[in-house]
Each structure stands twice: as C-alpha cells, then as structure tokens.
C-alpha cells in the first residue's frame, strides 16, 4: 500500500524457513513437528502435569508459526525449543520406564532457564523504555539529552542499525531547524544514515532518508547522483511502494541522465 512500511519476512515460520533454507530445511522442520506430535500421543490426561504443559506450550508455538515469524527473536525461539526439549525428555521411553525420580531435575533446570530469559526480557524492556524516552526528548526538541540517551544505548548495542538511524534523524532535525544550521550536523546525519543502511541494506526507509538528505544539495551534481543512487536502492528494497517509484522517477527526470 502507498506509504506503508516494508515487510522483510513472511509472517509464517514454515514459509520463511522454506525460503531461507530450501526444501531440506523445510523437511527438517516438518520432521521436528511430526516427531513432537508423536511424542505428545504418549501423554495421558491427568498424568505428568509438567509434560502436559510443556507439550501444549510447544503446540501453541507450532500453531502460531502459521501466522508469524519469530525465529529471529532469540528469547522466543529459545523458550519454544526449551518446551520442546522438556516434552521430549519427559516422554521418552527411557524416562517412562525409569519412573519420575530424575524428573525433579527438570523443574530446577526450568527455573534456571526462566530466570535467564526473564533477566534478558527485563534488559529488553529497559531498552524500549529508554528508546521511548529518547523519542520524547526529540519531540520536545531537547536534542542534547536525546543524544546522550541514544549514545548510552549505542554503548550497549554498537551495531544496532535502528539506533544509528535514529541518531542520524536527530542530527538531520538539528541541521534543518533552529537559528543555527550547522554543517557538522548535516555531516553527522549522513554518516549515521550511511552506517544504518550498511548494517541493514535491506531496509528501504534507511536508503530513502539518506537519499532525501543528499537531495537537499541536489544543485551539486555529486550529491544529486548520490541521492538518485539511494532512491534506487530504496526502490529495489521495496519495489511496490508507490512513493519510492514516483520519487525515483522525478529525481531521474530532474537529473536528466538518471532513469
């Protein structure tokens, strides 16, 4: 749709694995699902409460996989495969024949894993809180504190393209607003946008913002050429977006030799 943001992954785990890993990876994933379901057939209602919970938790993940792609989120996929592993361990033939003496280790292991995932989630929530606070500071035009906030986030995640993009956005706003329009802010914006687009070259909006920044200096043939190049990369990353098509066409007509 016009003005819509680009989608980078299929909202389906099975389709995404098929695309990324081919038919072999797809068959392996299906084998895992089928094996997991076969393990669940050993369950009996009213017995092995932990196994029941782990099994249905794993099934919820596999069903949800039909409408979402979450393999790229480490906490989610780790939790899902932990449930799958617990289910397999509790319902293996060896475990069923030996009894439940050793099963007491699984709640302890589960508690340790839960604490690890919980601490990771707390860190992520803190990241989101600080990111929203940074956006609030930008809205209030308090650029100095906003830059302090985002620099603190970058110390923890130096190769996060979204953070570099947001830092470039702050520099861009500073470069074109206020009484003093400093060249250094423009250069910083170009640097941060370029870094963000190099860290994630498939994000069309990164190329577009960088191209728009170059386009502000389109009277210079060098910057005009760079702008058209970035607009083309944005179009290639998101070829169906009407805005990118129209801007690339207009930029090409303006430059005369770019189409």
N, C-alpha and C positions, 0 to 999 in steps of 0.2 A: 504494500500500500504506500502511496505517496507520504513522505515524511516519517515513515515507520523506521524503526531501528533494525539493523541487520541481524539475522539469526545465523549462528555459527555451527549449530549442531542439530541433528534430528532429535525431536522430543520422543525418542524411543531407543532404549538401550540396545535392543536386538538389531535394529536397522543401523545404528551408529557403529556397533561392533562389526557388522557385515561390511559397511563401507570402509572402515579403517583397517580391519584385519582380514578381509576377504572371506571366502567360503569356509576355509579351515577354521578361522577364529569363530565364525558363526556356529559351525557344527560343535566346536568345543563348548561354547556357551550353552547350546541346546542340550548337549550331553550332561552338563552340570545341572541344568534344570530338571531333566528327566531323572537323573540319579537322586536328586534331592527329593523329588516327589515319591520315588520308590522307597526311599528311607522312611518318609512320612507314613507309608502304608503299614509299617510295623507298629505304629502307635495305636494305643487303645485308650478310648476315652476313660477318664478317671484315674489313669496311671501316668507316672512320670510327668508331673506337672511342669517341671523345668523344660523337659523335652517338647511338650506340647507348645509352650510359649515360644521357644526358640524356633520350632517348625513353622508356626503360623506367622511369626515375625519375618522369617525368610520368605514365606509365600507372599506376604504383603509386598515385600521388595520386588519379587519377580512379577507380580501383577502390576505394580506401579511402574515397572520398567516399560510397559506398553505405552505409557503416555509421558515419559520423562527420561532424560539422560543425566544420570548422577554419578557415573563412574569417575568423572573428573574432580569430584569433591572427595578428598581423602577421608574425612571423618565419616561421611555417609557410607562409602563403599567398605571402609574398614569395619564399621558396625554391622553392615549387612553380612559380610563374609564371616564375621565372628559368630553371628547367629547360625549361619550355615554350618560352620565347623563344630559348634556345640551340638547341634542337632545330629550331625553325622557321628560324633563321638559317643553321645548318649544312646544312640540307637544302633550302634554297630553290633554284629553277632557276638563279638568278644565281650562287650560290655553287658549285653543281656544275659549271657551265661554266667559271668562272674558275680553278678549282683550289683548292688549300689554302694559298696564300701568305698570305692575310689571316686564315686560321683561327688563326694563332698568337696573335692578339689575344684570342681567347676564353678561353684558359686564364688569361691575365693578368687579364682582367676577372672571370673566375670566382673567382680568388684574392682579388681585392679585395672582391667581394661576400661571399665566405666569411668573410673577416676581420671585415667589418661585422656579419654575422649572428652570428659567434662571440662578438664583444665584447658584443653585445646579449644573447646567451644567458648569458654569464658574469654580466652585471648581474642577469638574472632569477634565476639560481641563488643569487646573493648575497642577493637579496630573500627567496627561500624559506628560506635558512639563517637569516637574521635573524628572519624571521617565526616559524620553529620555535623559535628561542632565546627569543623573546618568550613563546610559549605555555608553554615550560618554566619560565620565571620566574613566570608566573601560577600554574602548578601548585605551585610551591614557595612561593607566597604572598609573593613578593618584588615587590610592586606598584610600588615606586618605580623599580626598574631596568626593569621591564616597560614602564612608561610612558615612560621615557627611550628605550627601544628603538623603541617604536611611534611616538613623536614624531619620531624620526630618520627612520623610513620615511615618515611623512606629509610631511616636508620635501621628499622626492623625488617623492611622489605625493599631492598635496593633495586630489585629487578621487577617491580610491580608496574606494568605499563599504565594502569589506570591512575596511579599516584603521579607519575611523571606527566601524564596528560592533564591532570587537574592542576599541577604546579604550573604547567605551561599556560593553562587558561587564566590563572591568577596573573601571570606576567603579561598576558595579552590584554586583559582588562586594564591593568596599570599603564600599559603602553598607549592606550587609546582613550583613556579617561583622565580627568583631573587637569589641573592647570599646567603641570609639567609633564610633557610627553617625552620620556627618556628613551634614548636609543638602546640603552642596555636592557631595558625590559623587553623590547622587541626581540633582541638577540636571544635573551633567556627563553622567551616563548618559542622561538624557532628551535632552539636546542632541545627543550623538553618535549615538544611535539615530535621532533625527529626521533628522539630516543624512544618515545612511546610507540611510534609506528614501526621502529626497527625491532622492538621487543615483541610486538604483536602486529605483524604486517597484514594480517587478515581482517583487522578492524577498520572498516571503511571510514568511519567517522574520524579516526585519527588522521588519515591521509587528507580528508576533506578540510579539517580545521587547519592543517598545515598549509594546504593549497590556498585556502582563503587568506591566510596570513601573508603568503607570498603575493597574492593578487592585489593586496593593498599597495604594493610597489610595482604594479604592472607596467608603469611607464618605462621601467628599466627592462630591456629585453631579457636579461639574465633571470630576473625574478619572475617575469611573465612565463618564461619557458619552464621554470621550476614549478610554478603554480599549475600550469596545464598538466605537467607530469604527475603531480599529486592528485589532481582531479581525475586523471585517467586511472590511477591506482585505486582510488575510491570507487570508481565505476566498475573496475574489474573485480573488486572485492564484493560489490553489491550491485550487480548489473541490472537488476529490475527496479531500482529506486529511481523514480521519475526526476527527482530533484537533481541527482548526480548527472543524469543524461542531459538535462537541459543546461546545466551549468557548464558541463564539458563542451557542449555544442556552442554555447555563447562564447566561452573562452577561446575556442578554436577559431571562431569567426573573427573575434577581436584581434587575435594574433596574426591571422591571415594565412599562416602556413601550418597551423595545427588543426587537425580534424579529429 
